[in-house]
Amino acid sequence: MSTVGLDTRTLWYLSRGTGMVTLMLLTLTLVLGIAAMREGRWLRAPRFVVSGLHRNVSLLVVAFVSVHIATSVIDPFVGIRLIDAVVPFVSSYRTVWVGLGALAVDLLAAVIVTSLLRVRLGLGAWRAVHWAVYLIWPVAVVHALGTGSDVQSGLLPVVVAVCTAVVLAAGALRVVTADIPAWQRGAWATTGVVVMLVVTAWTLGGPLQTGWAQSASIVAWGHP
């Protein structure tokens, strides 16, 4: 195997590995955010400890997603440009799935910027943007499953399944312990179940099916 092939394979592993770590860190960030909420706080730890951990894990998310983007752009095989990583749905390579990744990056950037400007924006505006966190996670999951040429044989399905179980458990605890009307509990529970059922049905009928790589315009030459 040529040196270029080895370099490409290494970049592929770095991209996939940092992508999975980013998803796990996003999951932890989401759970810590839920745990830090005033109403229904269920994590037995001081609030400042949870908030500090949430902030530090968020910084790790930024670090790993930066490496994930860098390795994807540097990899000469896939042909992803830097603009493809920040502007959704302009990539000529796996347009939809790469576009979802760019969308998740943009939402993450919006949350980070507004957090840095929280004092100037005010609590109401910051909270409105911060709700994007709940959208970043499912978008990142679909991006990971849709772009993966190794979904059927790699660790990604296991990582996604574990992260999903953790998010569902945290969300359920939040809904059960929060001081909200019964109809709101029902609405949140129904929304969560519907979203998970749709994503599960799509995963079983798409990425986990034989031939998904070809149908998603993923060329497997040079990659595992």
N, C-alpha and C positions, 0 to 999 in steps of 0.2 A: 504494500500500500504506500502511496506517495506521501510526502510530508504535508502537502496541501490537504490530502484526505484526512490525515491525522489531525491537523489543525481544525478542519471543519467538524470532525467528529467531537473534538474537545469542546468547541464552541457550542455545538448542539447540546451536549450534556450540561454545560454550564447554563445555557438558556433554559432548558427544561428543569434543571435542578433549582435554579434561583426562582423560576416561576412557581414551582410547587412550594418552596419555602415562603415565598411571598403570600401565597394563598393561605398557608397555615398561620402566618403572622397577621394577615387581615382578619382571619377568624378569631384569633386571640384578641385583636384590637376591638372587634365588634362585641365580643363577650365582655371584655373589661369595660367598654362603654356602657353596656347594659347594666353591668354590676355597679357602676358608679352613679347610676341615676338615683335621685333622692327618693322617689316613690318606688317601693318594692325592692329596695336594695337588699340583696340576699347574700353577697359575699362577706364573710365575717373577717373584715379587715378595715382599718381606719380609712376614711375617705381619701385623705391625702396620699396614702400608700397606693390605693387603686388608681388614683388620677396620675400619680407619678409613673407607675408601671405602664399605664395606658399611653402616656406621652412617649416613654422610651421605646415601647414596642412600635409605635407609629413611626418613630425615626428609623427603626430597623426596616420597616416596610419600605420607606423611601430609599434606603440604601440597597436593599435587595432588588427592588423594581428597577432601580437605575442600572444595576449590573445586568438584569434580565433584558432590558432594552438595549444596552450597549452590545452584549453578545449577539443579540438578534440582528442588529444593524451591521456589526463587523463581519458576521458570517457571510462569506461571498456566495454561498450556495443558495440561500433563500432570497436574496436581493431585496431586503427590506430597507427602505430609506429612513432617515431620522424623522422626516415629516410624516411618514406612515405611522410612527409611534405616538404622535401627538395630535394628528388630524384624523378623525374617524372616517373610515371607508374610502380612503383614496389609494390604498395599497393595491397594486396589481397582483400581489401574492396573497391568496386566501382572504379576499377583500372583506368579507363579513366578519370572519373570526379575528383577524388582525385589527379590524375596525372596532370591534368590541373591546379589545385590549386597550386601544387608544382612548376609547370613551372612558374606561375605568381609570386610566392615567389622568385624564382631564378632570374627572370628578375628584380624584384624590388631590390633585393640585389645587382645585378650588377650595377643598376643605382645609388644606394646609395654609393657603394664603389668608383665608378668612380667619383662621385660628390665630395667625400672627397679627392680624389687624383687629382682633376681637374688641379691644378697648375702644377703637375708633368707630367700628361698625355698630356696636351695641349688641346686647344679648339676643334680642329678637332676630336680627338679621343673621347673626352667627348661627343660631339654632336652625333657622330656615335652610341655610346652606349645609349645615352639619347633618341634616337628614339624608344627604346624598350618600353617607356612609352605608346606609341600609340598601342602597342601590348598587354600590360598588361591588359588594360581595357576590351577589348572584351574577352580575355581568362578568366578573372575573372567573367565576366557575364555568359559565358557558364558553367564555374565551378559551380557557384551559382545555376543556373537553373538545371544543370544535377544532382547535389547531393541532391537537395531538395525533401524530402518526403512530404513537405507541399506546393508545388508550386501551386496547384490548389485552396487551401483554405487560404493560409497565405498572409502576406503582401509583400512577395518577388516579385510577378509579378508587383505590383504597384511601388515598389522601382525601379525595373529594367526599367519599362516604363518611369518613371520620369527622371531617370538618362540618359536614351537613348535620350529622347527629349532634355535634356540640352546639351548633347554632340553634337547632330546633329545641334542644334542652334548655338553653339559656333564654330563648324567646318564650318558651312555655312557662318557665319560672317567672319571667318578667310579667307576662299577662296574668298569671294566677295571683301574684303577690301585689300587683299594682292596685291602687285605690281608684278604680275607674268603674263606670256603669257596666252592667252585665252585657248590654248590647255592644259596647266597645270591645269587650273581651271576645264576644262571638265574632265580631267583624275581623279583629286581628287574627284570631285562630283560623277562621275560614280563609282569609287571604293567604296566610302562611301555608295552609294545606294545599290550596289550589296551585300556588306557585311551585311548591315542591312536586306535586303530581305532574304538572306540565313539564318541568325540567327532567323528571325521572322518565316520563314517557318519551320525551325527545332523546334522552341519552340511550335508552334501550333500543329505540327505533333508528338511531343515527350513529353516533360515535362508536357504540359497542357492536355494531353490525359489520360483517365482513365487507370490505370494499369501501368503507367510509373514507379512507385516505384518498382513493381515486376520485370518488364523487365530490370530495371537498377540494379537489385540485391540489392535492399534496403529493409531490413527487418524492418517492422514498429513496432514490439513488443517493448513495453517500451518507445516508443517515440510518440509524438503527431502525 
